Amino acid sequence: MLSSLPEPLSPTTTLNCPVPGSHRIKPLVLNETREDKERFLFISEHLNCFLWYVLKSPERSSVPSSQNDSQELTLWVYDPENADPSELNHTAISPPLYSKTLSKQFWNLGQEPVVQTYFRNTIYFATAFPVLGVWKINVPAVSDDIITNIHGKQIAFQDCFVQDSPFVISRPEEPFPNNAYDNSLCSPAGRDLHIVWSACIPTNALLLSESGTFHTNDGFITYKEIKAPPHVLDFNSSHNVTDIVLTDDGILFLIMGTVYKRESNRFFKLGSKYNLPETGIIGIQSRLWCSSEYPLQDGRKLSTVAVWTSSEQYLGYGGNVFVKITDTTNLKKALNFPITASLSIGTVCYDSRPSEVALLMACIGCSSSRVFYLSSYNEDLDLWVLRDFSLNAPPSGFMLMEFIYSASPSVLMWDKKTVYYSSKNNTVNGFLKMNEANIESSAKIQKGAIHQLVIDYFGNSVIKLRNNKMYFLKVETKEAEALPAWEEESENIVLYLNPSGNLYMLFINGSKIHREDYPLTLEVFNFALDFQGFCPYIVFKHSMNLNVYYLDMGDEVTFWAQIVYMENLGLSIDVEIYRPELLMQTIDVNYEIARGICAKNQTIKFYHEMDYSHAPNYTKALIASSGVMTVELQPSLSGKTCALNNKLSHLFIGCPPSRHILIHRPSDKTCIKHNFTTYKIPGKYLWNPTTEDLVVNYDWDKYGCLMDLHYATPFHPNIALYDGTTFVETVEANFILWEIHGRSDYSYNSTMKQVGCLREAQTWISMLEENKNRPLDEIWSPQNYRTCFESQTGPLGDLNQLYQILNHSSYNSLIWPIEYSGIYVFKVKIVDPNFSFCDLSTIFAVRTYGILESPHIGKVAGFSVLILSIFGGILVISYFRYVKIFRTLSYIDPLLSHDQSDQTRKSTRKLKKDQ
């Protein structure tokens, strides 16, 4: 049951539908001229009653000064049925009272919204302001990952949830100033409208028309005309723009066989000064699919634009760098074409696999007639390949082409009359059937020719004719369905990709551009219901969430996928793989059937398993077994109304970025920075002994804190593997170490025989003899490491030598001198050839302690002589002192005796007198 408001005959009405299901609606139209006016409106009973309102911070007028600048998003929850008009019109700058109260309720229930990007799955978290009834999230002001989804926790209020909302992060406006006398850049009269947009930033777009070239940064909500100064381009040249391309730092224009570039502050020609031809260029092309997350090794970079003539191919990079990669003469040799054949390049397009660029070539002399061939250049491998594709070509001209977002090569080619599809590496191909229309007959007149073909990430493709008739097809299907008529033939329209999944229609009237939403999903459901074109499966989902997965030696990654369907359809899950030779794989499938519904669960494990220890050339073996595998999960059968959840993921087999090793510091060893900057190594303890001590500058930033170790305790280094700041595992592989300043007064506590070697192991002495005049870093490495635990014919060698290789589980350890303490700076290097694609090494420093050093004999003798001299001197002085005292006493004693005798006689005499 449908009811309309406000008036039955109003051109604008609101439909209220209390009953879910499919409803057939048809407006009342006087003097009806169109064949199809009715629509099927599909209404579902949904539990998502609330929406997120997003308020962006004021937009900047120019590019921020720093890439770290951010912009603020303010979010709140609103109810569309009770929303303020400003919320419905997206003009609200703060939450109305109802929405403020509703947001507070969700905050009390624990709601926490996040912004999650599409390409990198980066998550930005919110800060709650419950008093204001809002959440605020800071997102980058400048980013190439702007397609996002705003979602929160699965929290219900009054049995209703908040629906996830797609959102595009705005970018600052590019400054392209014009002067008063600049010329407009226009296409030649009679040419079709041409629109291009950035692969990673679809809101950044260009429109080329007979009235000028218009640039937008917000999806043509606002736009600005791009002009050229008259001293660079005259009026006639500026009105002959045949192609345009957006780059990261400007705009390219193809004008009469020459490429010009507009940057923020200048307009100039890209000619021989920039390694491009001055004239004769027939095409320029940028990427259709975003390549920002594609993993590359060794600091390589992917090109951003392709430029070509009929006989030469160029690729452009940042900084206006252009490189010629081939010409038709070299192509014939590389791809084994007949030398006498005439080869010409017609169309160049980037593949959905970002490292590959495809060339559509025409060959005369390769067959009895002119034939199209498809070749590709892999930028990552620097390799040309002739693909398994050929097509009889007309006597002249080329087809345009665009690649479908797929792991296996899939492409759509078209000219004014026909569309050709090639899917799954050309195993499925043919000319597209246009249902309910005869494209061959309609293309005979100019307005019925194909104008535009648009492909999105969700497997939808729309073909637009010049008469504004449109057709819809799903990827890897063989038929296109006519969409209901939407606009008059006289309207000047171009289609523009909407990141949310629908399309925009741009109406151009001179220099005025008007944007309207085109409800592609609704229109597809409309004709699907009319012709019973339902989706064959009920649910398809998988766990392949990231764009890039990094796998080192021995690593594995597991995905699961589920498809639910009616049991009589017999669907399955297809795994499309590019470069499957890089990894081993296992697949496990389980079924569940209940009440006529089948659920098929599939687990796919990819893992690296290869032994490099016996490779004749270790480096070549690593190169051959590393690279990028592209994987796609998709249903075996799809339909035009299916919401595809297929996703491409790149499995990078090689050295993960930011992977490194560190020496695990024992928990009882604290990090203390001492106050010295230099120390000495006795010259006799160096690998090449000298008579002078070596003074070493200790770099605290490079070497880190010293580990103080007791001299009597053997030290066994434990190595930890990290990705950035994330701990991965404890390294159990074999490693070696050496003192980087040439110190040699340390040893090992195990011999080759004690550790169980079956033959003589490698040592520093043997490796130095085999690799003379080479740096220590290159003398011993995974390239030349040989284990001693494998027997071989011939003599065993001397197994009583010290074993100089360590690992996590072995008893072998470092031991220190017992006569003195010292500082040692070691470099550790992993030498196990089957551990990692990375060259893993690190530095750590040790200082031994606990030794009571023996005193120096000279110092002891000198000190003893000094003590004895002092003691002897004291004795001599004491002797003469006592002699003097003795003599004095000897002189005084007789006098005392004489005086005493006189006193005695006097006393006796007095006594007698008294008596």
Long-range contacts (C-beta under 8 A, 24 or more apart in sequence): 15-41, 17-41, 17-43, 19-43, 20-44, 20-45, 22-529, 34-485, 35-485, 36-484, 36-485, 39-484, 39-522, 39-526, 40-525, 40-526, 40-529, 40-530, 41-522, 42-522, 42-525, 42-529, 46-163, 47-156, 47-159, 47-160, 47-161, 48-160, 48-161, 48-162, 48-163, 49-79, 49-81, 49-158, 49-160, 49-161, 50-77, 50-78, 50-79, 50-80, 50-102, 50-157, 50-160, 50-161, 50-162, 50-163, 51-77, 51-78, 51-79, 51-80, 51-162, 51-163, 51-165, 52-76, 52-77, 52-113, 52-150, 52-152, 52-162, 52-163, 52-165, 53-77, 53-78, 53-87, 53-92, 53-95, 53-99, 54-150, 54-165, 54-167, 55-92, 55-93, 55-94, 56-170, 59-170, 59-172, 59-173, 60-141, 60-172, 60-173, 61-172, 61-173, 61-175, 62-172, 62-173, 62-175, 63-142, 63-172, 63-174, 63-175, 64-141, 64-142, 64-172, 67-140, 67-142, 68-140, 69-140, 69-141, 69-142, 70-138, 70-139, 70-140, 70-141, 71-138, 71-139, 71-140, 71-141, 71-169, 71-170, 72-136, 72-137, 72-138, 73-115, 73-136, 73-137, 73-138, 73-139, 74-134, 74-135, 74-136, 75-113, 75-126, 75-134, 75-135, 75-136, 75-137, 75-150, 76-100, 76-102, 76-103, 76-133, 76-134, 76-135, 77-102, 77-103, 77-106, 77-111, 77-162, 78-102, 94-132, 94-134, 95-132, 95-133, 95-134, 99-133, 100-132, 100-133, 101-133, 102-133, 102-157, 103-133, 103-134, 103-135, 104-130, 104-133, 105-157, 106-152, 106-155, 106-157, 106-162, 107-133, 109-155, 109-157, 110-153, 110-155, 111-152, 111-153, 111-155, 111-162, 112-152, 112-153, 113-137, 113-150, 113-151, 113-152, 113-162, 114-150, 114-151, 114-152, 115-139, 115-148, 115-149, 115-150, 115-167, 115-169, 116-148, 116-149, 116-150, 116-151, 117-145, 117-146, 117-147, 117-148, 118-145, 118-147, 118-148, 118-149, 118-499, 119-144, 119-145, 119-147, 119-200, 119-290, 119-292, 119-293, 119-547, 120-145, 120-292, 120-293, 120-547, 121-545, 121-546, 121-547, 139-169, 140-169, 141-171, 141-172, 142-171, 142-172, 143-169, 143-171, 144-200, 144-201, 144-290, 144-292, 145-200, 145-292, 146-170, 146-171, 146-200, 146-201, 146-203, 147-202, 147-499, 166-499, 166-500, 166-501, 168-202, 168-203, 168-219, 168-499, 170-203, 170-217, 170-218, 171-201, 171-203, 171-204, 171-217, 172-217, 173-217, 174-204, 174-215, 174-217, 174-264, 175-264, 175-265, 176-215, 176-224, 176-226, 176-251, 176-262, 176-264, 177-265, 178-225, 178-226, 178-227, 179-227, 179-229, 181-229, 181-230, 182-227, 182-228, 182-229, 182-230, 183-227, 183-228, 183-229, 183-230, 183-233, 183-234, 183-235, 183-238, 183-239, 184-211, 184-212, 184-213, 184-225, 184-227, 184-238, 184-239, 185-212, 185-213, 185-226, 185-227, 185-228, 185-233, 185-238, 185-241, 185-253, 186-210, 186-211, 186-212, 186-213, 186-238, 186-239, 186-241, 187-239, 187-240, 187-241, 187-242, 188-239, 188-240, 188-242, 191-242, 192-451, 192-452, 192-466, 193-451, 193-492, 193-493, 193-494, 193-508, 194-243, 194-244, 194-494, 195-452, 195-494, 195-495, 195-496, 195-506, 196-244, 196-245, 196-246, 196-286, 197-246, 197-496, 197-497, 198-246, 198-286, 199-286, 199-287, 199-288, 199-289, 199-290, 199-291, 200-290, 200-291, 200-292, 202-497, 202-498, 202-499, 203-499, 204-246, 205-246, 205-496, 206-244, 206-246, 206-251, 207-494, 207-506, 207-508, 207-513, 208-241, 208-243, 208-244, 209-508, 211-508, 211-510, 211-511, 212-511, 213-241, 213-244, 213-251, 213-253, 214-511, 214-513, 215-251, 219-496, 219-498, 219-504, 219-515, 220-496, 220-504, 220-506, 220-513, 220-515, 221-515, 223-513, 225-511, 226-251, 226-262, 228-253, 228-260, 228-262, 228-267, 229-267, 232-260, 232-267, 232-268, 232-269, 233-260, 233-267, 243-283, 243-284, 244-284, 245-284, 245-285, 245-286, 245-305, 246-286, 247-286, 247-304, 247-305, 247-316, 248-304, 248-318, 249-318, 249-319, 252-284, 252-305, 254-281, 254-283, 254-284, 257-281, 257-282, 259-284, 259-307, 261-320, 270-320, 270-322, 274-320, 274-321, 274-322, 275-314, 275-321, 275-322, 275-323, 275-324, 276-307, 276-314, 276-322, 277-309, 277-312, 280-309, 280-310, 281-307, 281-308, 281-309, 282-308, 282-309, 282-310, 282-346, 283-307, 283-308, 283-347, 283-348, 285-348, 285-349, 285-350, 286-350, 287-350, 287-354, 288-349, 288-350, 288-352, 288-402, 288-403, 288-455, 289-350, 289-352, 289-354, 289-403, 289-405, 291-350, 291-354, 293-547, 293-548, 293-650, 294-354, 294-355, 294-548, 294-628, 294-650, 295-548, 295-550, 295-628, 295-650, 295-652, 295-654, 295-657, 296-355, 296-380, 297-380, 297-626, 297-654, 297-655, 300-379, 300-380, 302-354, 302-355, 302-379, 303-357, 303-379, 306-348, 306-349, 306-350, 306-357, 308-345, 308-348, 308-359, 309-345, 310-344, 310-345, 310-346, 311-344, 311-345, 312-345, 313-345, 313-348, 313-359, 313-377, 315-357, 315-379, 325-377, 326-377, 326-384, 328-361, 331-359, 331-361, 331-375, 331-384, 334-384, 335-375, 335-384, 335-386, 336-386, 337-363, 337-366, 338-365, 338-366, 340-365, 341-365, 341-366, 346-397, 346-398, 346-399, 347-398, 347-399, 347-400, 347-401, 349-401, 349-402, 349-403, 349-411, 350-403, 351-376, 351-403, 351-409, 352-403, 352-404, 352-405, 352-406, 352-407, 352-410, 352-648, 353-407, 353-578, 353-630, 355-379, 355-380, 355-381, 355-628, 358-387, 358-401, 358-403, 358-409, 358-411, 360-398, 360-399, 360-401, 360-413, 362-393, 362-398, 369-393, 370-394, 370-395, 372-398, 372-399, 374-411, 376-409, 380-627, 380-628, 381-627, 387-425, 387-426, 388-425, 388-426, 389-422, 389-426, 389-429, 391-420, 400-453, 402-453, 402-455, 404-455, 404-459, 404-461, 404-475, 404-476, 405-455, 405-457, 405-459, 405-475, 405-648, 406-475, 406-476, 406-576, 406-632, 406-648, 407-576, 407-577, 407-578, 407-630, 407-631, 407-632, 407-648, 408-576, 408-577, 408-578, 408-632, 410-475, 410-476, 412-453, 412-455, 412-461, 414-450, 414-453, 414-463, 415-450, 416-443, 416-449, 416-450, 417-443, 417-449, 417-450, 418-443, 419-450, 419-453, 419-463, 419-480, 421-476, 421-478, 423-475, 423-476, 424-476, 424-576, 428-476, 428-478, 430-478, 432-473, 432-478, 432-479, 432-480, 433-478, 433-479, 433-480, 434-463, 434-471, 434-479, 434-480, 434-482, 435-479, 435-480, 435-481, 435-482, 436-481, 436-482, 437-469, 437-471, 437-482, 442-467, 442-469, 447-489, 451-494, 452-494, 452-495, 454-495, 454-497, 454-503, 456-497, 456-501, 458-501, 458-643, 458-644, 459-638, 459-642, 459-644, 459-646, 460-501, 460-520, 460-524, 462-495, 462-503, 462-520, 464-493, 464-494, 464-495, 468-493, 472-520, 472-523, 472-524, 472-527, 472-640, 473-640, 474-638, 474-639, 474-640, 474-642, 474-644, 475-638, 475-644, 476-638, 477-638, 477-640, 481-527, 481-531, 481-533, 481-640, 482-527, 483-523, 483-524, 483-527, 484-523, 484-526, 484-527, 486-518, 486-523, 524-640, 524-641, 525-641, 528-639, 528-640, 528-641, 533-639, 533-640, 533-641, 534-639, 534-641, 535-638, 535-639, 535-641, 535-642, 535-643, 536-565, 536-569, 536-571, 536-635, 536-637, 536-638, 536-639, 536-642, 537-563, 537-564, 537-565, 537-569, 537-571, 537-635, 537-637, 537-638, 537-642, 538-564, 538-565, 538-566, 538-597, 539-563, 539-564, 540-564, 540-573, 540-635, 540-642, 540-644, 540-645, 541-645, 542-633, 542-645, 542-647, 544-631, 544-633, 544-647, 544-649, 545-647, 546-649, 547-648, 547-649, 547-650, 548-649, 548-650, 548-651, 548-652, 549-649, 549-650, 549-651, 549-652, 550-652, 550-654, 550-656, 550-657, 551-583, 551-606, 551-607, 551-608, 551-651, 551-652, 551-653, 551-656, 552-608, 552-654, 552-655, 552-656, 552-659, 552-836, 552-837, 552-838, 553-608, 553-610, 553-612, 553-834, 553-835, 553-836, 553-837, 554-607, 554-608, 554-609, 554-834, 554-835, 555-607, 555-608, 556-605, 556-606, 556-607, 556-608, 557-605, 557-606, 557-607, 557-651, 558-603, 558-604, 558-605, 558-606, 559-603, 559-604, 559-605, 559-631, 559-633, 560-601, 560-602, 560-603, 560-604, 561-601, 561-602, 561-604, 561-633, 562-599, 562-600, 562-601, 562-602, 563-599, 563-600, 563-635, 564-597, 564-598, 564-599, 564-600, 565-597, 565-598, 565-600, 566-596, 566-597, 566-598, 567-593, 567-596, 567-597, 567-598, 568-596, 569-637, 571-598, 571-600, 571-635, 571-636, 571-637, 572-600, 572-602, 572-635, 572-636, 573-600, 573-602, 573-633, 573-634, 573-635, 573-636, 574-633, 574-634, 574-635, 574-636, 575-604, 575-631, 575-632, 575-633, 576-631, 576-632, 576-633, 576-634, 577-629, 577-630, 577-631, 577-632, 578-629, 578-630, 578-631, 579-627, 579-628, 579-629, 579-630, 580-629, 582-625, 582-626, 582-627, 582-629, 582-651, 582-653, 583-607, 583-608, 583-629, 583-651, 583-653, 584-608, 584-609, 604-633, 606-631, 606-651, 608-653, 610-834, 611-834, 612-782, 612-833, 612-834, 613-785, 613-786, 613-787, 613-833, 613-834, 615-833, 618-782, 618-783, 618-784, 618-833, 619-783, 622-837, 625-653, 626-653, 626-654, 626-837, 627-653, 627-654, 628-652, 628-653, 629-653, 653-837, 654-837, 655-836, 655-837, 655-838, 655-839, 656-723, 656-838, 658-722, 658-723, 658-724, 659-721, 659-722, 659-723, 659-728, 659-836, 659-838, 659-840, 660-721, 660-722, 660-838, 660-840, 660-842, 661-719, 661-720, 661-721, 661-722, 661-731, 661-828, 661-830, 661-840, 661-841, 661-842, 662-719, 662-720, 662-722, 662-842, 663-717, 663-718, 663-719, 663-720, 663-828, 663-842, 663-844, 664-717, 664-718, 664-719, 664-720, 664-730, 665-705, 665-707, 666-707, 669-707, 669-708, 669-709, 671-704, 671-705, 672-705, 672-706, 673-700, 673-705, 674-706, 679-823, 681-741, 681-742, 681-743, 681-822, 681-823, 685-743, 685-744, 685-745, 685-822, 686-741, 686-742, 686-743, 686-744, 687-742, 687-743, 687-744, 688-742, 694-741, 694-742, 696-741, 696-823, 696-825, 698-823, 698-825, 698-845, 702-843, 703-825, 703-843, 703-844, 703-845, 704-843, 704-844, 704-845, 705-845, 706-823, 706-845, 706-846, 706-847, 707-844, 707-845, 707-846, 707-847, 708-847, 708-848, 708-849, 709-816, 709-846, 709-847, 709-848, 709-849, 710-848, 710-849, 710-850, 711-816, 711-817, 711-818, 711-821, 711-848, 711-849, 711-850, 711-851, 712-818, 712-850, 714-749, 714-813, 714-814, 714-815, 715-813, 715-814, 715-815, 715-816, 715-846, 716-806, 716-812, 716-813, 716-814, 717-806, 717-814, 717-826, 717-828, 717-844, 718-808, 719-808, 719-828, 719-830, 719-842, 721-840, 730-808, 731-808, 731-830, 731-835, 731-840, 732-807, 732-808, 732-809, 733-807, 733-808, 733-830, 733-831, 733-832, 733-834, 733-835, 733-836, 734-785, 734-787, 734-805, 734-806, 734-807, 734-830, 734-831, 734-832, 735-805, 735-806, 735-807, 735-828, 735-829, 735-830, 735-831, 735-832, 736-780, 736-804, 736-805, 736-806, 736-828, 736-829, 736-831, 737-806, 737-814, 737-826, 737-827, 737-828, 737-829, 738-764, 738-776, 738-826, 738-827, 739-824, 739-825, 739-826, 740-776, 740-825, 740-826, 740-827, 740-843, 741-825, 743-822, 743-824, 745-817, 745-822, 746-814, 746-815, 746-816, 746-817, 746-824, 747-802, 747-814, 747-815, 748-802, 748-803, 748-804, 748-812, 748-813, 748-814, 748-815, 749-811, 749-812, 749-813, 749-814, 749-815, 750-802, 750-803, 750-810, 750-811, 750-812, 750-813, 751-799, 751-800, 751-801, 751-802, 751-803, 752-788, 752-798, 752-799, 752-800, 752-801, 752-802, 752-803, 753-799, 753-800, 754-803, 754-811, 755-803, 755-810, 755-811, 755-812, 756-789, 757-788, 757-789, 757-799, 757-803, 758-788, 758-789, 758-790, 758-791, 758-792, 758-796, 759-788, 759-790, 759-791, 759-792, 759-796, 759-797, 760-788, 760-796, 760-797, 760-798, 760-799, 760-801, 761-788, 761-801, 761-803, 761-804, 761-805, 762-786, 762-788, 762-804, 762-805, 763-801, 763-802, 763-804, 764-804, 776-827, 777-827, 777-829, 777-841, 780-829, 780-831, 781-829, 781-831, 781-839, 782-830, 782-831, 782-832, 782-833, 782-835, 783-833, 785-831, 785-832, 785-833, 805-831, 816-848, 817-848, 818-851, 819-851, 819-853, 819-854, 820-851, 820-853, 821-847, 821-848, 821-849, 821-850, 821-851, 821-853, 822-847, 822-848, 823-847, 824-848
